[in-house]
């Protein structure tokens, strides 16, 4: 495609902003990875713990906002 060959040096405003932000804050990616580890990376649980959690779960009614009559 001629379009891709003509504009191969084009960088969007967003790409330039991210490059500039990373140049100003070199520890940015390390901070992002640390935050991800806190929120999302969980230690794996053993099969015994999974079975215990499943057995101790309380069954929820189909529509939680409906009053039992």
C-alpha positions, 0 to 999 in steps of 0.5 A: 500500500502506498499509504503506509510507505508514504507515512512511515515516519508519522507519529501521532500526538499521543505517541509523542506525548507518551514518549515525552512523559516516559523521558521525563519520568524514567521510573514511570513503568516501574511504578505502573508494574508495582501498582499492577502487582498490588492490585492484580497479581495474586498468589495462587491458592492451593486446591484444598483452599479452593475446595474449602472456599467453594464449599463454604460459599452461600448460595444467592437467590436468583434475583437478589432484590426480590423480597421472599414472600 
